[in-house]
Amino acid sequence: MKAGSNLEKVLTAGHFAVTGELGPPRGNNAEEVRKKAEHLKGIVDSVNITDNQTAVVRMSSVAACKLLLEEGLEPNLQMVCRDRNRIALMSDLLGATALGIKNVLCLSGDHQRFGDHPEGKNVFDLDSMQLLATFKKMRDEKKFLNDKELDGAPEIFIGAAANPFADPFSFRVTRLAKKIAAGADFIQTQCIYNIPKFREYMKQVVDRGLHEKCYILAGVTPMKSVGMAKYMAKFVPGMDVPEEIVKRLAAAGKKNAAQEGIKICIETIQQVREIEGVAGVHVMAIEWEHRAREIIEGAGLLPRPVVD
Amino acid sequence: MIIGDSKPLEEILEMIEGRDKVLVLGCRGCVTVCNVGGEKEVGILATALRIARKKAGQEPHIDEATLERQCDPEYIEELADTAENYDAIVSIACGVGPQFLSERYPTVRVFPGINTTFIGGALEHGVWAERCQSCGNCIVHHFGGLCPIARCSKSLMNGPCGGSAAGKCEISPEVDCVWHLIVEKMERMGRLEELERVWPVKNWLTSRDGGPRTRIREDLKQ
């Protein structure tokens, strides 16, 4: 065991893992975090807490993780390289682990031009690959980047993201391999809508034996409406939404589109579960935490295993 | 102008190891003026490479050339008949040179022979200093003609910070505190009260932070 987090225990025991996601509020309202957390209690093994996602200022993810811990849920701290240099990233990891956080997801972070403060400077002192390697070094060698010894090293289960649908497709698995080599213990993928393409990606992953070196969790996000599907298809870079998904949602009619979105999401989970190398699913019910249970239950993934 | 530093000879030798025919390529632009990448430096580097290769018992096939500029396709084109004859081109222009060459001659291996360091000027012969960070929104006139973005170690717009001591920056006694200079200059000009203004946050979109920059001048485009 690297960290002994619940997520690590579930995966190590060979269970099909389920992780959720929670976006901190655009203010300091702790109650909102607790409310969202309540919806995810008992239905996921760990909850990703996003770090100023889409470069929109929100409550600090470390603080939101702490609120989650107090509610008895296990957080997975997302950390992006956009806003902090190596000093702050290492410092925040020490602080986070001192508070009891055991899972960390290392990301580059969306460019601030997408966000609500596009005029800001960005940092990107490290990239996601280097962040993975830095945290692995802190955990395994008990050293900072500068080789100085840590007085108390973090015990963390280290995660990374992968997008099987970004371009160039032929390099995607290589990049995944690099993340694993750099230190990723688990991977959470971008939302999957194009299952044949994901299958092709996973075949390459399995051919290279990467699924034996780390746990790969397939990402899913339920579509709330035809509008959301169209938006994601057109405007979100690296998102692959096949036309048939849009058609299905449209055919369901405005009133039933959300229900159809959940149905598609459940079917996706069931299908990716059958793909070799997939160790779990990451359910990103963004601002829809209260519908997560329906999806996870519908996919037959409840109750969640309890591993000692 | 763009200032550069020569790379160590060992590093360049390592780059071109196993590559027989080598072209050392200079530029008559900024790097000629700052004595790092012009015709003269091409000759010096080529000679050093020849000596090193001879010492290693190799036949030195090192050619020399210098283009008017390496940041202009027009001049890059001059190598159309010869570029592909080389196993390596060592460009000693700024970072633009190796990139323009690689784009134009995709099968040729191009290596950077210098490190591009900053935009600056000559303080005296052999001494250059950074003066501009190309933030894309110049405000030096508000600071007595001294740029706090490029010359303050923290790019403070409301300095000097608490680390300013005896006119020097906290990072090194070799580095002037530009804010010390700004205050003195504004005082001399009788403009000190202008510095009472609390400068609001800067829009960095015009800087590198906004992503790679391209400028299109419709009036000049053909």
Interface residues (C-beta under 8 A of the other chain):
Chain A: H111 Q112 R113 P118 E119 G120 K121 N122
Chain B: V201 K202 N203 W204 L205 S207 D209 G210 G211
